[in-house]
């Protein structure tokens, strides 16, 4: 997989995978150990570790170690930035659709 070159791309790349999205959903209720995050998935530890590395590189989680336990915590700042990007573009797209609808209405009322 090609790594994203900027933070926002890294966030969207991380969110593109359903396993990673499920891990983030689990972390909404609070920190979890790597074992707790891996539990619902039928995949190897190395595969789970790869998913966590992608989330960590995107800044979406923070991992800490206490004794032999590795705990993951959700970081929401990158999600706020992604949400702001989507909302900004949604507004532009809606404006363009409104202009298109207005133009089509004018064409229908005044056929030439």
N, CA, C and O atoms as a printed pandas DataFrame, in Angstrom:
     atom_number atom_name residue_name chain_id  residue_number  x_coord  y_coord  z_coord
0              1         N          UNK        A               1    0.846   -1.173    0.000
1              2        CA          UNK        A               1    0.000    0.000    0.000
2              3         C          UNK        A               1    0.892    1.236    0.000
3              4         O          UNK        A               1    1.874    1.309    0.738
4              5         N          UNK        A               2    0.539    2.195   -0.830
5              6        CA          UNK        A               2    1.264    3.457   -0.884
6              7         C          UNK        A               2    0.811    4.320    0.290
7              8         O          UNK        A               2   -0.386    4.483    0.526
8              9         N          UNK        A               3    1.778    4.868    1.022
9             10        CA          UNK        A               3    1.425    5.698    2.166
10            11         C          UNK        A               3    1.017    7.092    1.712
11            12         O          UNK        A               3    1.572    7.643    0.761
12            13         N          UNK        A               4    0.046    7.642    2.405
13            14        CA          UNK        A               4   -0.436    8.988    2.094
14            15         C          UNK        A               4    0.668   10.007    2.347
15            16         O          UNK        A               4    1.499    9.838    3.240
16            17         N          UNK        A               5    0.661   11.070    1.540
17            18        CA          UNK        A               5    1.721   12.062    1.641
18            19         C          UNK        A               5    1.382   13.223    2.562
19            20         O          UNK        A               5    2.269   14.006    2.903
20            21         N          UNK        A               6    0.143   13.357    2.968
21            22        CA          UNK        A               6   -0.237   14.441    3.886
22            23         C          UNK        A               6   -1.198   13.890    4.939
23            24         O          UNK        A               6   -1.727   12.788    4.793
24            25         N          UNK        A               7   -1.418   14.669    6.001
25            26        CA          UNK        A               7   -2.210   14.178    7.137
26            27         C          UNK        A               7   -3.648   13.842    6.757
27            28         O          UNK        A               7   -4.173   12.804    7.158
28            29         N          UNK        A               8   -4.284   14.720    5.984
29            30        CA          UNK        A               8   -5.686   14.480    5.622
30            31         C          UNK        A               8   -5.816   13.218    4.760
31            32         O          UNK        A               8   -6.750   12.437    4.940
32            33         N          UNK        A               9   -4.892   13.023    3.838
33            34        CA          UNK        A               9   -4.918   11.813    3.006
34            35         C          UNK        A               9   -4.702   10.573    3.868
35            36         O          UNK        A               9   -5.324    9.536    3.640
36            37         N          UNK        A              10   -3.815   10.684    4.862
37            38        CA          UNK        A              10   -3.574    9.551    5.767
38            39         C          UNK        A              10   -4.836    9.203    6.550
39            40         O          UNK        A              10   -5.118    8.028    6.786
40            41         N          UNK        A              11   -5.592   10.218    6.951
41            42        CA          UNK        A              11   -6.840    9.977    7.689
42            43         C          UNK        A              11   -7.849    9.268    6.789
43            44         O          UNK        A              11   -8.443    8.266    7.188
44            45         N          UNK        A              12   -8.043    9.786    5.575
45            46        CA          UNK        A              12   -9.011    9.143    4.674
46            47         C          UNK        A              12   -8.560    7.739    4.284
47            48         O          UNK        A              12   -9.389    6.841    4.140
48            49         N          UNK        A              13   -7.259    7.543    4.113
49            50        CA          UNK        A              13   -6.742    6.209    3.802
50            51         C          UNK        A              13   -7.040    5.252    4.956
51            52         O          UNK        A              13   -7.427    4.104    4.734
52            53         N          UNK        A              14   -6.860    5.727    6.175
53            54        CA          UNK        A              14   -7.135    4.888    7.347
54            55         C          UNK        A              14   -8.626    4.571    7.452
55            56         O          UNK        A              14   -9.004    3.452    7.801
56            57         N          UNK        A              15   -9.462    5.551    7.151
57            58        CA          UNK        A              15  -10.911    5.359    7.270
58            59         C          UNK        A              15  -11.488    4.508    6.142
59            60         O          UNK        A              15  -12.635    4.070    6.228
60            61         N          UNK        A              16  -10.714    4.270    5.093
61            62        CA          UNK        A              16  -11.211    3.512    3.943
62            63         C          UNK        A              16  -11.416    2.029    4.252
63            64         O          UNK        A              16  -12.102    1.332    3.505
64            65         N          UNK        A              17  -10.830    1.547    5.339
65            66        CA          UNK        A              17  -10.910    0.116    5.652
66            67         C          UNK        A              17  -11.952   -0.140    6.744
67            68         O          UNK        A              17  -11.925    0.527    7.778
68            69         N          UNK        A              18  -12.882   -1.102    6.534
69            70        CA          UNK        A              18  -13.930   -1.358    7.532
70            71         C          UNK        A              18  -13.395   -1.883    8.868
71            72         O          UNK        A              18  -13.980   -1.605    9.915
72            73         N          UNK        A              19  -12.304   -2.629    8.845
73            74        CA          UNK        A              19  -11.733   -3.111   10.119
74            75         C          UNK        A              19  -11.242   -1.928   10.953
75            76         O          UNK        A              19  -11.478   -1.870   12.159
76            77         N          UNK        A              20  -10.568   -1.002   10.313
77            78        CA          UNK        A              20  -10.059    0.166   11.049
78            79         C          UNK        A              20  -11.209    1.038   11.547
79            80         O          UNK        A              20  -11.150    1.578   12.652
80            81         N          UNK        A              21  -12.262    1.174   10.725
81            82        CA          UNK        A              21  -13.417    1.952   11.185
82            83         C          UNK        A              21  -14.064    1.275   12.388
83            84         O          UNK        A              21  -14.487    1.956   13.322
84            85         N          UNK        A              22  -14.146   -0.055   12.382
85            86        CA          UNK        A              22  -14.721   -0.783   13.523
86            87         C          UNK        A              22  -13.853   -0.584   14.770
87            88         O          UNK        A              22  -14.371   -0.445   15.878
88            89         N          UNK        A              23  -12.545   -0.572   14.582
89            90        CA          UNK        A              23  -11.654   -0.338   15.726
90            91         C          UNK        A              23  -11.877    1.063   16.299
91            92         O          UNK        A              23  -11.911    1.237   17.517
92            93         N          UNK        A              24  -12.029    2.054   15.430
93            94        CA          UNK        A              24  -12.284    3.415   15.913
94            95         C          UNK        A              24  -13.631    3.489   16.627
95            96         O          UNK        A              24  -13.768    4.178   17.638
96            97         N          UNK        A              25  -14.630    2.773   16.093
97            98        CA          UNK        A              25  -15.943    2.759   16.754
98            99         C          UNK        A              25  -15.831    2.169   18.155
99           100         O          UNK        A              25  -16.444    2.674   19.096
100          101         N          UNK        A              26  -15.056    1.112   18.291
101          102        CA          UNK        A              26  -14.856    0.506   19.620
102          103         C          UNK        A              26  -14.183    1.487   20.570
103          104         O          UNK        A              26  -14.514    1.540   21.755
104          105         N          UNK        A              27  -13.234    2.265   20.047
105          106        CA          UNK        A              27  -12.487    3.199   20.897
106          107         C          UNK        A              27  -13.325    4.414   21.306
107          108         O          UNK        A              27  -12.919    5.173   22.186
108          109         N          UNK        A              28  -14.499    4.605   20.672
109          110        CA          UNK        A              28  -15.369    5.717   21.072
110          111         C          UNK        A              28  -15.815    5.570   22.511
111          112         O          UNK        A              28  -16.041    6.570   23.192
112          113         N          UNK        A              29  -15.947    4.333   22.991
113          114        CA          UNK        A              29  -16.437    4.114   24.360
114          115         C          UNK        A              29  -15.317    4.159   25.388
115          116         O          UNK        A              29  -15.573    4.115   26.591
116          117         N          UNK        A              30  -14.082    4.247   24.919
117          118        CA          UNK        A              30  -12.953    4.355   25.839
118          119         C          UNK        A              30  -11.747    3.581   25.360
119          120         O          UNK        A              30  -11.834    2.815   24.400
120          121         N          UNK        A              31  -10.620    3.780   26.025
121          122        CA          UNK        A              31   -9.393    3.083   25.638
122          123         C          UNK        A              31   -9.580    1.565   25.688
123          124         O          UNK        A              31  -10.411    1.054   26.438
124          125         N          UNK        A              32   -8.792    0.857   24.876
125          126        CA          UNK        A              32   -8.871   -0.606   24.823
126          127         C          UNK        A              32   -7.473   -1.158   24.586
127          128         O          UNK        A              32   -6.620   -0.514   23.974
128          129         N          UNK        A              33   -7.267   -2.362   25.086
129          130        CA          UNK        A              33   -5.990   -3.033   24.821
130          131         C          UNK        A              33   -6.003   -3.555   23.383
131          132         O          UNK        A              33   -7.055   -3.661   22.753
132          133         N          UNK        A              34   -4.829   -3.871   22.891
133          134        CA          UNK        A              34   -4.735   -4.420   21.540
134          135         C          UNK        A              34   -5.539   -5.718   21.450
135          136         O          UNK        A              34   -6.200   -5.971   20.443
136          137         N          UNK        A              35   -5.484   -6.535   22.494
137          138        CA          UNK        A              35   -6.251   -7.785   22.518
138          139         C          UNK        A              35   -7.747   -7.552   22.440
139          140         O          UNK        A              35   -8.454   -8.282   21.745
140          141         N          UNK        A              36   -8.238   -6.541   23.146
141          142        CA          UNK        A              36   -9.668   -6.218   23.104
142          143         C          UNK        A              36  -10.075   -5.735   21.710
143          144         O          UNK        A              36  -11.155   -6.062   21.217
144          145         N          UNK        A              37   -9.192   -4.953   21.086
145          146        CA          UNK        A              37   -9.506   -4.473   19.732
146          147         C          UNK        A              37   -9.478   -5.601   18.719
147          148         O          UNK        A              37  -10.232   -5.588   17.746
148          149         N          UNK        A              38   -8.606   -6.581   18.945
149          150        CA          UNK        A              38   -8.457   -7.693   17.995
150          151         C          UNK        A              38   -9.565   -8.725   18.135
151          152         O          UNK        A              38   -9.868   -9.442   17.181
152          153         N          UNK        A              39  -10.180   -8.809   19.325
153          154        CA          UNK        A              39  -11.129   -9.876   19.646
154          155         C          UNK        A              39  -12.217  -10.123   18.602
155          156         O          UNK        A              39  -12.456  -11.283   18.266
156          157         N          UNK        A              40  -12.892   -9.093   18.069
157          158        CA          UNK        A              40  -13.993   -9.385   17.130
158          159         C          UNK        A              40  -13.546   -9.828   15.739
159          160         O          UNK        A              40  -14.383  -10.215   14.923
160          161         N          UNK        A              41  -12.260   -9.779   15.456
161          162        CA          UNK        A              41  -11.793  -10.051   14.103
162          163         C          UNK        A              41  -11.075  -11.394   14.013
163          164         O          UNK        A              41  -10.279  -11.745   14.884
164          165         N          UNK        A              42  -11.364  -12.132   12.957
165          166        CA          UNK        A              42  -10.686  -13.406   12.709
166          167         C          UNK        A              42   -9.469  -13.127   11.830
167          168         O          UNK        A              42   -9.446  -13.449   10.643
168          169         N          UNK        A              43   -8.469  -12.524   12.445
169          170        CA          UNK        A              43   -7.245  -12.236   11.694
170          171         C          UNK        A              43   -6.051  -12.356   12.628
171          172         O          UNK        A              43   -6.184  -12.331   13.852
172          173         N          UNK        A              44   -4.897  -12.485   12.022
173          174        CA          UNK        A              44   -3.677  -12.711   12.795
174          175         C          UNK        A              44   -3.263  -11.450   13.572
175          176         O          UNK        A              44   -3.687  -10.339   13.253
176          177         N          UNK        A              45   -2.434  -11.652   14.588
177          178        CA          UNK        A              45   -1.901  -10.511   15.348
178          179         C          UNK        A              45   -1.119   -9.552   14.456
179          180         O          UNK        A              45   -1.257   -8.337   14.600
180          181         N          UNK        A              46   -0.283  -10.079   13.520
181          182        CA          UNK        A              46    0.427   -9.145   12.637
182          183         C          UNK        A              46   -0.530   -8.292   11.790
183          184         O          UNK        A              46   -0.256   -7.120   11.534
184          185         N          UNK        A              47   -1.647   -8.884   11.358
185          186        CA          UNK        A              47   -2.616   -8.109   10.571
186          187         C          UNK        A              47   -3.250   -7.023   11.433
187          188         O          UNK        A              47   -3.423   -5.890   10.985
188          189         N          UNK        A              48   -3.595   -7.373   12.675
189          190        CA          UNK        A              48   -4.149   -6.379   13.603
190          191         C          UNK        A              48   -3.122   -5.277   13.844
191          192         O          UNK        A              48   -3.463   -4.094   13.864
192          193         N          UNK        A              49   -1.882   -5.666   14.024
193          194        CA          UNK        A              49   -0.824   -4.689   14.261
194          195         C          UNK        A              49   -0.680   -3.743   13.074
195          196         O          UNK        A              49   -0.468   -2.544   13.256
196          197         N          UNK        A              50   -0.794   -4.275   11.864
197          198        CA          UNK        A              50   -0.714   -3.414   10.670
198          199         C          UNK        A              50   -1.845   -2.398   10.654
199          200         O          UNK        A              50   -1.615   -1.226   10.354
200          201         N          UNK        A              51   -3.061   -2.826   10.973
201          202        CA          UNK        A              51   -4.196   -1.895   11.016
202          203         C          UNK        A              51   -3.951   -0.804   12.066
203          204         O          UNK        A              51   -4.232    0.370   11.827
204          205         N          UNK        A              52   -3.432   -1.199   13.213
205          206        CA          UNK        A              52   -3.174   -0.216   14.269
206          207         C          UNK        A              52   -2.075    0.762   13.861
207          208         O          UNK        A              52   -2.131    1.943   14.206
208          209         N          UNK        A              53   -1.085    0.275   13.133
209          210        CA          UNK        A              53   -0.020    1.172   12.652
210          211         C          UNK        A              53   -0.582    2.222   11.691
211          212         O          UNK        A              53   -0.189    3.388   11.733
212          213         N          UNK        A              54   -1.499    1.798   10.830
213          214        CA          UNK        A              54   -2.114    2.758    9.896
214          215         C          UNK        A              54   -2.896    3.811   10.676
215          216         O          UNK        A              54   -2.811    5.002   10.375
216          217         N          UNK        A              55   -3.656    3.373   11.673
217          218        CA          UNK        A              55   -4.428    4.322   12.496
218          219         C          UNK        A              55   -3.501    5.259   13.267
219          220         O          UNK        A              55   -3.788    6.447   13.412
220          221         N          UNK        A              56   -2.405    4.722   13.751
221          222        CA          UNK        A              56   -1.450    5.536   14.508
222          223         C          UNK        A              56   -0.755    6.554   13.600
223          224         O          UNK        A              56   -0.596    7.715   13.977
224          225         N          UNK        A              57   -0.344    6.122   12.411
225          226        CA          UNK        A              57    0.298    7.041   11.457
226          227         C          UNK        A              57   -0.640    8.177   11.066
227          228         O          UNK        A              57   -0.189    9.299   10.837
228          229         N          UNK        A              58   -1.931    7.899   10.989
229          230        CA          UNK        A              58   -2.925    8.918   10.636
230          231         C          UNK        A              58   -3.242    9.812   11.827
231          232         O          UNK        A              58   -3.965   10.798   11.686
232          233         N          UNK        A              59   -2.712    9.480   12.989
233          234        CA          UNK        A              59   -2.954   10.288   14.189
234          235         C          UNK        A              59   -4.296   10.006   14.828
235          236         O          UNK        A              59   -4.742   10.759   15.694
236          237         N          UNK        A              60   -4.955    8.917   14.409
237          238        CA          UNK        A              60   -6.294    8.626   14.920
238          239         C          UNK        A              60   -6.282    7.876   16.247
239          240         O          UNK        A              60   -7.274    7.879   16.976
240          241         N          UNK        A              61   -5.168    7.240   16.555
241          242        CA          UNK        A              61   -5.047    6.579   17.862
242          243         C          UNK        A              61   -3.682    6.897   18.456
243          244         O          UNK        A              61   -2.738    7.298   17.776
244          245         N          UNK        A              62   -3.640    6.693   19.757
245          246        CA          UNK        A              62   -2.379    6.835   20.487
246          247         C          UNK        A              62   -2.195    5.538   21.263
247          248         O          UNK        A              62   -3.123    5.064   21.919
248          249         N          UNK        A              63   -0.996    4.966   21.188
249          250        CA          UNK        A              63   -0.739    3.709   21.901
250          251         C          UNK        A              63    0.200    3.975   23.063
251          252         O          UNK        A              63    1.203    4.675   22.922
252          253         N          UNK        A              64   -0.134    3.417   24.197
253          254        CA          UNK        A              64    0.727    3.503   25.373
254          255         C          UNK        A              64    0.989    2.093   25.879
255          256         O          UNK        A              64    0.202    1.176   25.643
256          257         N          UNK        A              65    2.101    1.938   26.573
257          258        CA          UNK        A              65    2.450    0.626   27.113
258          259         C          UNK        A              65    2.541    0.706   28.624
259          260         O          UNK        A              65    3.209    1.580   29.177
260          261         N          UNK        A              66    1.856   -0.222   29.286
261          262        CA          UNK        A              66    1.927   -0.369   30.729
262          263         C          UNK        A              66    2.193   -1.843   30.995
263          264         O          UNK        A              66    1.356   -2.698   30.705
264          265         N          UNK        A              67    3.377   -2.134   31.557
265          266        CA          UNK        A              67    3.816   -3.521   31.728
266          267         C          UNK        A              67    3.726   -4.229   30.383
267          268         O          UNK        A              67    4.303   -3.755   29.405
268          269         N          UNK        A              68    3.012   -5.359   30.309
269          270        CA          UNK        A              68    2.915   -6.064   29.036
270          271         C          UNK        A              68    1.687   -5.643   28.225
271          272         O          UNK        A              68    1.460   -6.183   27.142
272          273         N          UNK        A              69    0.894   -4.696   28.722
273          274        CA          UNK        A              69   -0.336   -4.280   28.050
274          275         C          UNK        A              69   -0.089   -3.067   27.171
275          276         O          UNK        A              69    0.547   -2.099   27.587
276          277         N          UNK        A              70   -0.591   -3.131   25.973
277          278        CA          UNK        A              70   -0.560   -1.985   25.058
278          279         C          UNK        A              70   -2.001   -1.486   24.952
279          280         O          UNK        A              70   -2.906   -2.221   24.557
280          281         N          UNK        A              71   -2.185   -0.226   25.312
281          282        CA          UNK        A              71   -3.518    0.355   25.304
282          283         C          UNK        A              71   -3.623    1.383   24.180
283          284         O          UNK        A              71   -2.702    2.168   23.956
284          285         N          UNK        A              72   -4.750    1.367   23.480
285          286        CA          UNK        A              72   -5.004    2.319   22.399
286          287         C          UNK        A              72   -6.090    3.298   22.838
287          288         O          UNK        A              72   -7.073    2.921   23.475
288          289         N          UNK        A              73   -5.886    4.549   22.484
289          290        CA          UNK        A              73   -6.833    5.607   22.813
290          291         C          UNK        A              73   -7.167    6.371   21.536
291          292         O          UNK        A              73   -6.287    6.649   20.722
292          293         N          UNK        A              74   -8.433    6.704   21.370
293          294        CA          UNK        A              74   -8.881    7.449   20.198
294          295         C          UNK        A              74   -8.440    8.900   20.289
295          296         O          UNK        A              74   -8.529    9.513   21.353
296          297         N          UNK        A              75   -7.968    9.449   19.184
297          298        CA          UNK        A              75   -7.668   10.874   19.079
298          299         C          UNK        A              75   -8.645   11.443   18.048
299          300         O          UNK        A              75   -8.692   10.966   16.914
300          301         N          UNK        A              76   -9.407   12.433   18.421
301          302        CA          UNK        A              76  -10.476   12.926   17.546
302          303         C          UNK        A              76  -10.064   14.103   16.664
303          304         O          UNK        A              76  -10.778   14.432   15.716
304          305         N          UNK        A              77   -8.942   14.740   16.948
305          306        CA          UNK        A              77   -8.563   15.927   16.176
306          307         C          UNK        A              77   -8.494   15.653   14.673
307          308         O          UNK        A              77   -9.022   16.448   13.894
308          309         N          UNK        A              78   -7.858   14.553   14.232
309          310        CA          UNK        A              78   -7.826   14.295   12.787
310          311         C          UNK        A              78   -9.221   14.069   12.195
311          312         O          UNK        A              78   -9.464   14.412   11.038
312          313         N          UNK        A              79  -10.135   13.495   12.981
313          314        CA          UNK        A              79  -11.506   13.303   12.498
314          315         C          UNK        A              79  -12.210   14.644   12.333
315          316         O          UNK        A              79  -13.001   14.828   11.407
316          317         N          UNK        A              80  -11.918   15.581   13.235
317          318        CA          UNK        A              80  -12.499   16.919   13.120
318          319         C          UNK        A              80  -12.035   17.589   11.831
319          320         O          UNK        A              80  -12.827   18.234   11.145
320          321         N          UNK        A              81  -10.758   17.438   11.503
321          322        CA          UNK        A              81  -10.224   18.026   10.267
322          323         C          UNK        A              81  -10.860   17.385    9.035
323          324         O          UNK        A              81  -11.201   18.083    8.080
324          325         N          UNK        A              82  -11.019   16.068    9.051
325          326        CA          UNK        A              82  -11.646   15.377    7.916
326          327         C          UNK        A              82  -13.106   15.805    7.776
327          328         O          UNK        A              82  -13.592   16.033    6.668
328          329         N          UNK        A              83  -13.793   15.910    8.899
329          330        CA          UNK        A              83  -15.191   16.328    8.874
330          331         C          UNK        A              83  -15.316   17.753    8.336
331          332         O          UNK        A              83  -16.225   18.039    7.558
332          333         N          UNK        A              84  -14.423   18.640    8.738
333          334        CA          UNK        A              84  -14.439   20.024    8.249
334          335         C          UNK        A              84  -14.216   20.059    6.739
335          336         O          UNK        A              84  -14.848   20.849    6.038
336          337         N          UNK        A              85  -13.321   19.208    6.234
337          338        CA          UNK        A              85  -13.064   19.158    4.785
338          339         C          UNK        A              85  -14.319   18.710    4.043
339          340         O          UNK        A              85  -14.697   19.306    3.034
340          341         N          UNK        A              86  -14.966   17.650    4.548
341          342        CA          UNK        A              86  -16.172   17.133    3.906
342          343         C          UNK        A              86  -17.278   18.186    3.927
343          344         O          UNK        A              86  -17.947   18.406    2.917
344          345         N          UNK        A              87  -17.468   18.834    5.070
345          346        CA          UNK        A              87  -18.533   19.842    5.177
346          347         C          UNK        A              87  -18.291   21.013    4.235
347          348         O          UNK        A              87  -19.226   21.518    3.613
348          349         N          UNK        A              88  -17.037   21.446    4.130
349          350        CA          UNK        A              88  -16.705   22.541    3.220
350          351         C          UNK        A              88  -17.080   22.165    1.781
351          352         O          UNK        A              88  -17.717   22.947    1.076
352          353         N          UNK        A              89  -16.682   20.975    1.359
353          354        CA          UNK        A              89  -16.954   20.544   -0.013
354          355         C          UNK        A              89  -18.424   20.218   -0.227
355          356         O          UNK        A              89  -18.947   20.406   -1.326
356          357         N          UNK        A              90  -19.089   19.735    0.801
357          358        CA          UNK        A              90  -20.525   19.470    0.677
358          359         C          UNK        A              90  -21.260   20.777    0.367
359          360         O          UNK        A              90  -22.171   20.804   -0.460
360          361         N          UNK        A              91  -20.859   21.849    1.034
361          362        CA          UNK        A              91  -21.474   23.148    0.783
362          363         C          UNK        A              91  -21.264   23.606   -0.652
363          364         O          UNK        A              91  -22.194   24.098   -1.292
364          365         N          UNK        A              92  -20.055   23.447   -1.158
365          366        CA          UNK        A              92  -19.772   23.828   -2.554
366          367         C          UNK        A              92  -20.597   22.992   -3.522
367          368         O          UNK        A              92  -21.185   23.525   -4.464
368          369         N          UNK        A              93  -20.642   21.679   -3.290
369          370        CA          UNK        A              93  -21.400   20.793   -4.181
370          371         C          UNK        A              93  -22.889   21.141   -4.151
371          372         O          UNK        A              93  -23.544   21.171   -5.193
372          373         N          UNK        A              94  -23.417   21.404   -2.963
373          374        CA          UNK        A              94  -24.832   21.769   -2.862
374          375         C          UNK        A              94  -25.117   23.067   -3.608
375          376         O          UNK        A              94  -26.143   23.190   -4.277
376          377         N          UNK        A              95  -24.202   24.042   -3.492
377          378        CA          UNK        A              95  -24.370   25.302   -4.231
378          379         C          UNK        A              95  -24.413   25.035   -5.729
379          380         O          UNK        A              95  -25.234   25.612   -6.442
380          381         N          UNK        A              96  -23.532   24.164   -6.206
381          382        CA          UNK        A              96  -23.503   23.858   -7.645
382          383         C          UNK        A              96  -24.770   23.121   -8.088
383          384         O          UNK        A              96  -25.296   23.382   -9.169
384          385         N          UNK        A              97  -25.253   22.208   -7.254
385          386        CA          UNK        A              97  -26.502   21.510   -7.592
386          387         C          UNK        A              97  -27.668   22.496   -7.626
387          388         O          UNK        A              97  -28.550   22.389   -8.478
388          389         N          UNK        A              98  -27.672   23.457   -6.699
389          390        CA          UNK        A              98  -28.735   24.467   -6.693
390          391         C          UNK        A              98  -28.698   25.286   -7.974
391          392         O          UNK        A              98  -29.741   25.559   -8.568
392          393         N          UNK        A              99  -27.480   25.687   -8.414
393          394        CA          UNK        A              99  -27.345   26.438   -9.660
394          395         C          UNK        A              99  -27.808   25.616  -10.855
395          396         O          UNK        A              99  -28.470   26.136  -11.753
396          397         N          UNK        A             100  -27.458   24.326  -10.866
397          398        CA          UNK        A             100  -27.877   23.449  -11.954
398          399         C          UNK        A             100  -29.401   23.318  -11.972
399          400         O          UNK        A             100  -30.016   23.396  -13.036
400          401         N          UNK        A             101  -30.006   23.121  -10.812
401          402        CA          UNK        A             101  -31.464   22.999  -10.733
402          403         C          UNK        A             101  -32.142   24.270  -11.225
403          404         O          UNK        A             101  -33.151   24.213  -11.926
404          405         N          UNK        A             102  -31.577   25.428  -10.849
405          406        CA          UNK        A             102  -32.137   26.700  -11.290
406          407         C          UNK        A             102  -32.011   26.845  -12.813
407          408         O          UNK        A             102  -32.944   27.294  -13.481
408          409         N          UNK        A             103  -30.867   26.467  -13.343
409          410        CA          UNK        A             103  -30.656   26.547  -14.785
410          411         C          UNK        A             103  -31.609   25.607  -15.531
411          412         O          UNK        A             103  -32.189   25.999  -16.543
412          413         N          UNK        A             104  -31.774   24.396  -15.052
413          414        CA          UNK        A             104  -32.682   23.443  -15.699
414          415         C          UNK        A             104  -34.126   23.927  -15.631
415          416         O          UNK        A             104  -34.889   23.744  -16.579
416          417         N          UNK        A             105  -34.498   24.541  -14.520
417          418        CA          UNK        A             105  -35.850   25.076  -14.379
418          419         C          UNK        A             105  -36.073   26.189  -15.396
419          420         O          UNK        A             105  -37.132   26.266  -16.019
420          421         N          UNK        A             106  -35.067   27.055  -15.563
421          422        CA          UNK        A             106  -35.161   28.152  -16.535
422          423         C          UNK        A             106  -35.281   27.600  -17.951
423          424         O          UNK        A             106  -36.072   28.097  -18.753
424          425         N          UNK        A             107  -34.488   26.566  -18.255
425          426        CA          UNK        A             107  -34.546   25.957  -19.589
426          427         C          UNK        A             107  -35.922   25.335  -19.852
427          428         O          UNK        A             107  -36.437   25.399  -20.969
428          429         N          UNK        A             108  -36.506   24.737  -18.821
429          430        CA          UNK        A             108  -37.819   24.100  -18.979
430          431         C          UNK        A             108  -38.914   25.146  -19.190
431          432         O          UNK        A             108  -39.842   24.936  -19.971
432          433         N          UNK        A             109  -38.795   26.277  -18.485
433          434        CA          UNK        A             109  -39.800   27.336  -18.590
434          435         C          UNK        A             109  -39.676   28.121  -19.893
435          436         O          UNK        A             109  -40.659   28.655  -20.406
436          437         N          UNK        A             110  -38.443   28.184  -20.424
437          438        CA          UNK        A             110  -38.183   28.958  -21.649
438          439         C          UNK        A             110  -37.484   28.094  -22.699
439          440         O          UNK        A             110  -36.327   28.350  -23.033
440          441         N          UNK        A             111  -38.165   27.083  -23.219
441          442        CA          UNK        A             111  -37.509   26.235  -24.237
442          443         C          UNK        A             111  -37.243   27.044  -25.509
443          444         O          UNK        A             111  -38.052   27.884  -25.903
444          445         N          UNK        A             112  -36.118   26.782  -26.131
445          446        CA          UNK        A             112  -35.775   27.520  -27.354
446          447         C          UNK        A             112  -35.563   26.578  -28.498
447          448         O          UNK        A             112  -35.267   27.014  -29.610
